[in-house]
Amino acid sequence: MISKYGQITLIVVALALFNALSAEVAAQISTQKTGSVNLQEVLSWLPEDTETISVARGPFVLKTKTAKSTADEEENENRAVSDRELGEPFEGLPLSLFGFKDGLLLPHLKGKRIFLAIEGSRHFRPPADLGEMPYEGCAIASLVDGLDTDMATFVRQNRKSISKVDQIEGQVVAVFQEKLENDTWTAFVAFPNKNILAVATNRDYLREVLARLQGKKGNRALRNDLPEWKYVNTDVQFWGLRHFDRTQAKLDPSSPFGDQKSANDADEQAIGLVYAFDRSSGKTAKITYLTGDTSLGSRPDATLLSMGKGSEAAALDIKYREIGPGVVEGSYTLKNTGQVSFFFFVFMGMLGHAVFL
């Protein structure tokens, strides 16, 4: 794993907090409704080769913080975090793309309740130099309350920031570009209907999402027979999974396949991982790692669950539990800002969103 997280970690966590939300009630992967959509339906919108999903259940209301005030709060690494604060970075994970261009999209969501937030992502790549790994993906918010604006108004209000206006699957899409370190990131913003808002990093990924949202049939992302689903509890507020894509091994520095890379823990038999956090269960996050190497159950600190085995990892008081052959769960204590910062720095790398320093 990448080390020397320092200030970049605080910035990453601050960005997650900047998009903070408060999740309270249910969304199920079965036929139970989450507002106007259920999770099974939303998963059917994501391309088949999606590798990672992050989910935050609602309804919740977007809460904004300035990056400066959040960074100031994080300066004291020993400061205890409240239950609400601890949930915020998990809430922000699936909607981090909503913070593009200094959060120009956020005012349109002020006071809006969100049923469900989910991000699908794939094809993680190394940055040109420093910063977060670029990827293809889409963040989707299902709203309780319809948007008060339409795309024409949004384009008019942000015409100085928009790079161009595109047409994708019959939808008008606002396209933005932003330089982050030495990479130029592109954000595609679509309002498929009054209750769905989507922000993508890749035109083809968004095109597939919009086509499926309008009825196109296709194999669902992260199909139900993957072994990871056995360890997913969709009742918790925040959860997600990554099913490692072997086809991307040579291009993705966070892939476990092949030799040691700049952002991975090598394991040729790796399958995937599942994470879960629920504020009602205390200040403990859990990550379950699946591998075909059943010997790792007797030495879990040899897996990515160890988070590097350094002093920062030791502060998380990691507890391991072998659930089954090749399936190990790690539990992480998150009581202060230092623990939260380090955990998220490494954790996001596990999901494919590593930050290079």
NORNOR-V859356 format. One record per residue. N is the residue number from 1. SS is DSSP state (h for helix, s for strand, l for the rest). OMEGA is omega in whole degrees, -180 to 180 (none if undefined). Layout:
[[N/SS/OMEGA] [N/SS/OMEGA]]
This chain:
[[1/l/177] [2/l/179] [3/l/-179] [4/l/-172] [5/l/174] [6/h/-172] [7/h/-180] [8/h/178] [9/h/-179] [10/h/180] [11/h/-179] [12/h/179] [13/h/178] [14/h/179] [15/h/177] [16/h/179] [17/h/-179] [18/h/179] [19/l/-172] [20/l/-180] [21/l/178] [22/l/-176] [23/l/-177] [24/l/-169] [25/l/-157] [26/l/167] [27/l/-174] [28/l/177] [29/l/177] [30/l/-179] [31/l/178] [32/l/-175] [33/l/171] [34/s/-173] [35/l/-178] [36/l/179] [37/s/171] [38/l/-174] [39/h/178] [40/h/180] [41/h/-179] [42/h/177] [43/h/180] [44/h/177] [45/h/-174] [46/l/179] [47/l/-175] [48/l/-177] [49/l/172] [50/l/-175] [51/l/-175] [52/s/169] [53/s/172] [54/s/-174] [55/s/171] [56/s/-179] [57/s/-180] [58/s/6] [59/s/176] [60/s/-179] [61/s/-180] [62/l/178] [63/l/-177] [64/l/172] [65/l/174] [66/l/179] [67/h/-178] [68/h/-177] [69/h/179] [70/h/179] [71/h/178] [72/h/180] [73/h/-175] [74/h/-176] [75/l/179] [76/l/-175] [77/l/-180] [78/l/-179] [79/l/179] [80/s/178] [81/l/177] [82/l/178] [83/h/-180] [84/h/-180] [85/h/-177] [86/h/178] [87/h/-171] [88/h/179] [89/h/175] [90/h/178] [91/h/-177] [92/h/-175] [93/h/-175] [94/l/-178] [95/l/-179] [96/h/180] [97/h/179] [98/h/-180] [99/h/-179] [100/h/178] [101/h/179] [102/h/173] [103/h/-177] [104/l/177] [105/l/-171] [106/h/180] [107/h/180] [108/h/179] [109/h/-177] [110/l/179] [111/l/-179] [112/l/177] [113/s/-178] [114/s/178] [115/s/-170] [116/s/174] [117/s/179] [118/s/171] [119/s/171] [120/s/-178] [121/s/-178] [122/s/171] [123/l/179] [124/l/-174] [125/l/178] [126/l/175] [127/l/178] [128/l/180] [129/l/-180] [130/l/176] [131/s/-177] [132/s/176] [133/l/174] [134/l/-180] [135/l/173] [136/s/-179] [137/s/-179] [138/s/174] [139/s/-176] [140/s/174] [141/s/173] [142/s/-171] [143/s/169] [144/l/-177] [145/l/179] [146/l/177] [147/l/178] [148/l/-178] [149/l/173] [150/l/-175] [151/h/-180] [152/h/179] [153/h/179] [154/h/179] [155/h/-179] [156/h/-178] [157/h/-176] [158/l/-175] [159/l/-179] [160/l/-178] [161/l/-176] [162/l/177] [163/l/177] [164/s/174] [165/s/-175] [166/s/174] [167/s/-177] [168/s/180] [169/l/177] [170/l/-179] [171/s/172] [172/s/-175] [173/s/176] [174/s/-176] [175/s/-180] [176/s/173] [177/s/-178] [178/s/179] [179/s/177] [180/s/-171] [181/l/-179] [182/l/177] [183/s/174] [184/s/180] [185/s/177] [186/s/177] [187/s/178] [188/s/-176] [189/s/180] [190/s/172] [191/s/-176] [192/s/172] [193/s/-174] [194/l/-174] [195/l/180] [196/s/177] [197/s/-178] [198/s/175] [199/s/-176] [200/s/177] [201/l/-173] [202/l/-176] [203/h/-178] [204/h/179] [205/h/-180] [206/h/180] [207/h/179] [208/h/178] [209/h/-178] [210/h/179] [211/h/180] [212/h/178] [213/h/-180] [214/l/172] [215/l/178] [216/l/180] [217/l/178] [218/l/178] [219/l/-176] [220/l/173] [221/l/173] [222/l/-173] [223/l/-172] [224/l/-176] [225/l/176] [226/l/-177] [227/h/-179] [228/h/-175] [229/h/178] [230/h/-175] [231/h/177] [232/l/173] [233/l/-176] [234/l/177] [235/l/-179] [236/l/-176] [237/l/-174] [238/s/179] [239/s/178] [240/s/178] [241/s/173] [242/s/174] [243/s/-172] [244/l/-177] [245/l/-176] [246/h/-179] [247/h/-177] [248/h/-171] [249/l/-176] [250/l/-174] [251/l/-174] [252/l/-179] [253/l/177] [254/l/179] [255/l/180] [256/l/-174] [257/l/-178] [258/l/-177] [259/l/175] [260/l/180] [261/l/-175] [262/l/-175] [263/l/-176] [264/l/165] [265/l/-172] [266/l/175] [267/l/-175] [268/l/180] [269/l/-179] [270/s/178] [271/s/-178] [272/s/178] [273/s/179] [274/s/174] [275/s/179] [276/s/173] [277/s/177] [278/l/-177] [279/h/-179] [280/h/-178] [281/h/180] [282/l/-174] [283/l/-179] [284/s/173] [285/s/-179] [286/s/175] [287/s/179] [288/s/-177] [289/s/-180] [290/s/180] [291/s/175] [292/l/178] [293/l/-175] [294/h/179] [295/h/-178] [296/h/177] [297/h/180] [298/h/177] [299/l/-176] [300/h/180] [301/h/175] [302/h/180] [303/l/177] [304/h/179] [305/h/-178] [306/h/180] [307/l/174] [308/l/176] [309/l/177] [310/l/-178] [311/h/179] [312/h/177] [313/h/180] [314/h/-180] [315/l/179] [316/l/179] [317/l/-175] [318/l/175] [319/s/-179] [320/s/177] [321/s/177] [322/s/-177] [323/s/-179] [324/s/180] [325/l/180] [326/l/-180] [327/s/-177] [328/s/178] [329/s/173] [330/s/177] [331/s/-171] [332/s/180] [333/s/-177] [334/l/-176] [335/l/-180] [336/s/-173] [337/h/178] [338/h/178] [339/h/-180] [340/h/-179] [341/h/-179] [342/h/180] [343/h/-177] [344/h/178] [345/h/-179] [346/h/-178] [347/h/-180] [348/h/174] [349/h/177] [350/h/-178] [351/l/-178] [352/l/-177] [353/l/-179] [354/l/177] [355/s/179] [356/s/-178] [357/l/none]]
